[in-house]
Amino acid sequence: MSLLRILLPGTLALALGYHRYMGARATRRVSVDVACLSLDQVVDIGTNSSTSMVKPYAADDGAVEWRTQSKGGVMLYRVLPLPDYLGFRVESWATTVTVAQMAGSQDLLRTRRRTLEAISRAGQPVPAPAFVTARDSERVASRVTGR
């Protein structure tokens, strides 16, 4: 009986600490940069891999956003254009994390990883600014804008 009094609070404290850690990981902002895709392609790939019942919308700063909801809370995705038309940055973070669902924060992280991996697989990585010439910038800009 005395062993139960020691183990039960310890196990509960470990479980709550782990849940808090996973929730903090889900709310951390994560981004991936992709090139050689248009804005519509990035948004289509992202919304299809996160969930099929989502509608993207334009934000005030020119970004395109969409939200997905799961057991663990709400995840926000934002697509921003990179400077010099080199590609797009896709950011993601949890805006709300459900406290009652222990496995929910893992569900949020799994959805985010699946979505960002699908977007990065479809495009090419953005080169570092030190390796981008003016000709490369014009070539990528013409591919993205279609001009």
Backbone bond lengths (Angstrom), bond angles and torsions (degrees), N, CA, C in turn:
res aa  C-N    CA-C-N  psi(-1)  N-CA   C-N-CA  omega(-1)  CA-C   N-CA-C  phi
1 M - - - 1.442 - - 1.528 110.99 -
2 S 1.331 116.22 -39.78 1.458 118.64 -179.85 1.525 111.01 -69.95
3 L 1.325 117.23 -31.08 1.455 120.67 176.59 1.531 110.37 -66.27
4 L 1.324 117.34 -36.69 1.460 121.88 177.10 1.525 111.02 -64.89
5 R 1.323 117.72 -37.39 1.463 121.55 178.53 1.524 111.43 -66.09
6 I 1.303 117.57 -26.44 1.460 120.93 179.49 1.532 110.58 -86.91
7 L 1.319 117.17 -44.49 1.456 121.27 -174.99 1.528 113.80 -73.05
8 L 1.317 118.36 -37.93 1.458 121.09 -176.48 1.535 112.32 -62.91
9 P 1.331 120.29 -51.33 1.476 118.24 177.75 1.532 112.67 -65.41
10 G 1.333 116.44 -34.59 1.462 118.95 178.20 1.512 112.31 -64.75
11 T 1.321 117.27 -43.14 1.460 122.05 178.48 1.524 110.55 -65.53
12 L 1.307 117.03 -41.57 1.466 121.13 178.24 1.522 110.95 -63.60
13 A 1.327 117.31 -41.95 1.462 120.82 179.06 1.526 110.97 -64.51
14 L 1.327 117.60 -40.93 1.461 120.69 177.71 1.527 111.68 -64.19
15 A 1.321 117.12 -42.56 1.465 120.67 179.99 1.533 111.18 -64.74
16 L 1.314 117.65 -42.85 1.465 120.38 179.00 1.524 111.49 -67.85
17 G 1.318 116.91 -37.53 1.457 120.21 177.10 1.515 112.10 -64.62
18 Y 1.324 116.70 -41.46 1.459 121.09 177.58 1.521 110.88 -64.69
19 H 1.314 117.10 -41.46 1.467 120.89 178.30 1.529 110.80 -63.13
20 R 1.307 116.69 -40.71 1.464 120.16 178.72 1.532 110.12 -65.54
21 Y 1.323 117.25 -40.88 1.461 121.62 178.18 1.529 111.14 -61.81
22 M 1.332 117.82 -45.83 1.461 121.29 179.87 1.530 111.26 -65.76
23 G 1.328 116.95 -36.62 1.465 119.85 176.17 1.516 111.75 -65.29
24 A 1.342 116.82 -38.79 1.464 120.28 177.29 1.532 110.76 -66.19
25 R 1.323 117.51 -37.03 1.469 120.49 176.35 1.518 111.39 -64.58
26 A 1.326 116.77 -37.90 1.465 120.33 -178.51 1.526 111.28 -69.69
27 T 1.323 118.13 -33.04 1.468 120.27 -178.92 1.520 112.76 -82.59
28 R 1.321 118.10 -9.59 1.464 120.86 177.55 1.527 109.22 -71.85
29 R 1.318 115.90 137.75 1.457 121.67 -178.48 1.531 110.14 -77.04
30 V 1.326 116.51 126.71 1.453 123.45 179.26 1.522 107.33 -123.30
31 S 1.347 116.91 139.86 1.463 118.85 -179.52 1.521 110.20 -137.39
32 V 1.331 114.54 157.92 1.457 122.87 175.56 1.531 106.36 -138.18
33 D 1.342 116.12 138.22 1.464 121.73 178.51 1.525 108.88 -104.39
34 V 1.332 116.25 131.80 1.461 121.02 179.27 1.519 109.80 -130.47
35 A 1.333 115.66 150.19 1.464 122.28 177.66 1.519 108.93 -126.74
36 C 1.322 115.75 171.84 1.473 124.43 176.30 1.528 112.47 64.10
37 L 1.302 117.70 24.53 1.459 122.61 172.61 1.523 108.13 -130.81
38 S 1.320 116.86 146.39 1.457 119.59 174.80 1.529 109.21 -81.87
39 L 1.312 115.64 167.14 1.462 120.60 179.43 1.525 110.78 -60.55
40 D 1.324 116.40 -41.57 1.466 120.07 179.19 1.528 111.77 -62.69
41 Q 1.324 117.00 -39.37 1.460 120.02 179.15 1.520 111.33 -66.05
42 V 1.338 116.85 -42.54 1.465 120.49 179.61 1.524 110.08 -62.41
43 V 1.324 116.83 -45.26 1.463 120.80 -179.25 1.532 110.65 -66.59
44 D 1.332 118.20 -41.86 1.469 120.46 178.95 1.523 111.93 -62.62
45 I 1.322 117.05 -45.55 1.462 120.32 179.40 1.523 110.12 -63.85
46 G 1.333 116.70 -43.18 1.464 120.41 -178.93 1.512 113.44 -65.69
47 T 1.318 117.34 -45.17 1.462 119.00 -178.98 1.523 111.46 -70.52
48 N 1.329 118.25 -35.61 1.465 119.86 179.08 1.519 112.25 -70.04
49 S 1.328 118.18 -33.97 1.460 119.04 -179.04 1.522 112.33 -83.32
50 S 1.335 118.13 -24.54 1.471 118.98 179.10 1.522 110.82 -82.78
51 T 1.316 117.45 -48.64 1.464 122.18 176.20 1.520 107.94 -169.98
52 S 1.296 117.00 157.44 1.461 119.39 -176.58 1.530 112.76 -91.07
53 M 1.307 118.18 -11.46 1.468 120.97 -175.12 1.529 111.70 -105.53
54 V 1.318 117.09 46.42 1.458 120.10 -174.49 1.517 109.89 -126.41
55 K 1.325 116.94 143.78 1.453 121.43 177.24 1.522 108.54 -120.61
56 P 1.335 117.58 120.86 1.463 119.35 177.20 1.528 110.39 -73.31
57 Y 1.320 115.74 154.87 1.454 121.25 178.05 1.516 109.24 -141.09
58 A 1.336 115.98 157.99 1.463 121.49 -178.76 1.525 109.73 -86.30
59 A 1.325 115.89 134.87 1.461 121.63 177.53 1.528 109.14 -89.75
60 D 1.317 116.28 173.38 1.465 121.49 -177.89 1.524 113.07 -66.60
61 D 1.327 117.64 -30.95 1.459 121.01 -175.92 1.528 113.55 -92.13
62 G 1.316 118.54 13.21 1.457 122.15 178.06 1.517 114.28 92.22
63 A 1.309 118.33 -2.52 1.458 121.50 178.27 1.528 109.85 -81.17
64 V 1.312 115.42 160.38 1.463 121.61 173.76 1.521 106.95 -108.75
65 E 1.329 116.80 131.50 1.464 121.62 -175.94 1.517 110.79 -126.19
66 W 1.312 115.07 155.88 1.460 121.74 167.16 1.511 107.89 -152.39
67 R 1.321 115.12 153.65 1.462 121.73 -179.56 1.519 109.26 -120.51
68 T 1.327 114.71 142.60 1.452 119.94 174.87 1.519 108.22 -123.76
69 Q 1.300 115.77 144.79 1.457 121.16 -180.00 1.519 109.22 -118.47
70 S 1.320 115.20 138.20 1.459 120.72 177.29 1.522 108.02 -139.36
71 K 1.326 115.76 -168.92 1.466 119.78 179.96 1.522 111.46 -61.49
72 G 1.325 116.54 -28.90 1.452 120.14 -173.40 1.506 115.60 -89.90
73 G 1.318 119.34 -12.33 1.453 121.12 -179.34 1.517 110.92 143.90
74 V 1.341 115.04 -149.81 1.459 121.56 -175.92 1.526 108.75 -120.98
75 M 1.337 116.24 129.72 1.460 122.90 178.75 1.521 108.29 -110.22
76 L 1.334 116.49 132.88 1.465 122.58 179.68 1.525 108.68 -106.26
77 Y 1.321 116.27 135.01 1.460 123.00 175.64 1.521 107.94 -119.28
78 R 1.343 117.14 136.78 1.460 122.91 177.88 1.519 109.29 -130.52
79 V 1.327 116.50 136.88 1.461 122.19 175.85 1.517 107.73 -115.15
80 L 1.348 116.07 118.23 1.461 122.68 -179.09 1.519 109.32 -117.97
81 P 1.336 117.96 141.44 1.469 118.91 175.35 1.533 110.05 -74.78
82 L 1.325 116.10 141.90 1.457 121.29 175.72 1.526 109.41 -82.80
83 P 1.316 118.29 158.92 1.468 120.05 178.78 1.534 111.50 -62.13
84 D 1.308 116.66 152.08 1.467 124.37 177.66 1.527 112.96 61.64
85 Y 1.322 118.11 25.05 1.472 122.60 177.85 1.529 112.53 54.02
86 L 1.310 117.20 37.69 1.467 120.38 -179.67 1.516 112.67 -82.84
87 G 1.299 118.40 -10.50 1.456 121.25 -179.23 1.518 110.42 151.14
88 F 1.323 115.51 -152.82 1.453 121.20 -177.09 1.522 109.87 -135.43
89 R 1.310 115.84 149.60 1.464 122.64 173.24 1.522 107.21 -107.26
90 V 1.314 116.08 125.68 1.457 122.30 177.47 1.521 107.06 -106.27
91 E 1.328 116.84 116.18 1.457 122.75 -179.98 1.520 109.30 -107.49
92 S 1.318 115.51 151.74 1.458 120.26 179.92 1.522 109.56 -150.18
93 W 1.332 115.82 139.80 1.462 121.98 173.01 1.513 108.84 -161.81
94 A 1.321 115.33 157.10 1.468 120.68 179.08 1.523 108.64 -83.45
95 T 1.319 116.19 130.02 1.464 119.89 177.09 1.521 110.78 -89.24
96 T 1.321 117.22 -33.55 1.465 121.19 174.31 1.521 108.68 -136.70
97 V 1.316 115.98 141.53 1.459 122.38 177.27 1.516 107.08 -122.01
98 T 1.328 117.42 125.32 1.450 122.08 -179.51 1.524 109.11 -74.10
99 V 1.317 115.71 124.90 1.459 120.50 -176.19 1.524 110.93 -76.17
100 A 1.314 117.92 -34.26 1.462 121.23 -174.07 1.528 112.54 -72.03
101 Q 1.308 118.51 -22.77 1.463 121.70 -177.25 1.522 109.94 -97.02
102 M 1.313 117.66 104.88 1.459 121.31 -179.46 1.529 111.09 -65.72
103 A 1.318 117.96 -42.05 1.467 120.74 -178.97 1.521 111.75 -82.78
104 G 1.322 117.89 -3.73 1.457 121.25 -177.28 1.502 114.30 -66.47
105 S 1.332 117.71 -39.67 1.461 119.34 179.51 1.520 110.40 -67.26
106 Q 1.312 118.50 -32.52 1.462 120.86 174.64 1.519 110.50 -66.87
107 D 1.336 116.98 -35.63 1.457 121.42 177.27 1.529 110.33 -64.93
108 L 1.335 117.04 -40.97 1.465 120.96 177.44 1.524 110.78 -61.44
109 L 1.328 116.52 -46.93 1.458 120.60 -179.08 1.525 111.54 -64.53
110 R 1.317 117.26 -38.25 1.458 121.45 178.68 1.522 110.74 -64.80
111 T 1.333 117.90 -42.42 1.461 121.91 179.01 1.523 110.66 -64.93
112 R 1.333 116.59 -43.32 1.461 119.97 179.77 1.524 110.67 -63.32
113 R 1.325 117.74 -45.18 1.459 120.70 -179.34 1.530 110.70 -61.82
114 R 1.318 117.50 -43.14 1.462 121.61 -179.86 1.536 110.96 -62.96
115 T 1.326 117.84 -42.30 1.460 121.69 -178.50 1.521 111.55 -68.19
116 L 1.333 117.39 -48.57 1.461 120.04 -178.50 1.525 112.00 -67.25
117 E 1.328 117.89 -33.85 1.464 120.15 176.55 1.527 111.34 -67.44
118 A 1.326 117.31 -38.37 1.468 120.19 178.75 1.524 110.73 -64.55
119 I 1.326 117.24 -40.19 1.467 120.58 179.71 1.528 110.45 -68.77
120 S 1.324 117.24 -44.25 1.463 118.80 -177.87 1.527 112.17 -70.15
121 R 1.328 118.89 -29.57 1.464 121.15 176.12 1.527 111.34 -69.53
122 A 1.325 117.38 -34.24 1.458 120.54 -177.03 1.528 111.94 -74.49
123 G 1.326 117.76 -32.88 1.458 121.01 -179.00 1.509 111.38 -102.83
124 Q 1.321 114.69 -171.26 1.452 121.35 176.17 1.516 108.61 -112.21
125 P 1.329 117.88 151.94 1.460 118.66 178.34 1.524 110.97 -65.42
126 V 1.300 115.90 147.35 1.462 121.85 179.53 1.524 107.88 -78.03
127 P 1.341 118.03 129.91 1.465 119.20 179.15 1.522 111.12 -69.96
128 A 1.311 115.41 155.83 1.462 120.53 178.11 1.527 109.14 -65.78
129 P 1.347 118.32 146.12 1.466 120.53 -176.89 1.528 113.51 -57.81
130 A 1.329 118.24 -28.17 1.460 120.39 -179.21 1.534 111.66 -67.74
131 F 1.321 117.65 -23.97 1.452 121.75 -177.29 1.525 113.39 -100.74
132 V 1.324 118.24 4.22 1.460 121.82 -177.85 1.517 108.95 -96.06
133 T 1.308 116.29 122.55 1.458 120.75 175.37 1.527 108.65 -95.72
134 A 1.313 115.74 170.72 1.467 119.59 179.18 1.527 110.35 -63.77
135 R 1.332 117.07 -36.28 1.462 120.38 179.55 1.529 111.08 -65.98
136 D 1.352 117.62 -40.52 1.458 121.01 177.04 1.518 110.81 -62.71
137 S 1.316 116.26 -42.46 1.459 120.69 -179.38 1.522 111.00 -62.46
138 E 1.335 117.26 -42.18 1.467 120.73 178.77 1.529 111.12 -66.73
139 R 1.348 117.10 -38.63 1.457 120.83 -179.28 1.529 111.21 -64.97
140 V 1.330 116.35 -45.08 1.458 120.23 179.37 1.520 110.65 -67.77
141 A 1.341 117.15 -38.93 1.465 120.13 179.45 1.524 110.87 -64.29
142 S 1.332 117.26 -39.68 1.464 118.45 179.65 1.521 111.34 -69.61
143 R 1.329 117.98 -32.03 1.458 121.29 178.25 1.529 111.05 -70.07
144 V 1.342 116.54 -38.61 1.460 120.37 -177.39 1.516 111.75 -76.32
145 T 1.351 116.48 -44.61 1.461 119.63 -176.69 1.514 113.06 -85.31
146 G 1.332 117.96 -18.72 1.459 120.63 179.88 1.501 113.27 80.62
147 R 1.337 118.01 16.53 1.474 121.05 -179.94 1.507 111.49 -100.70
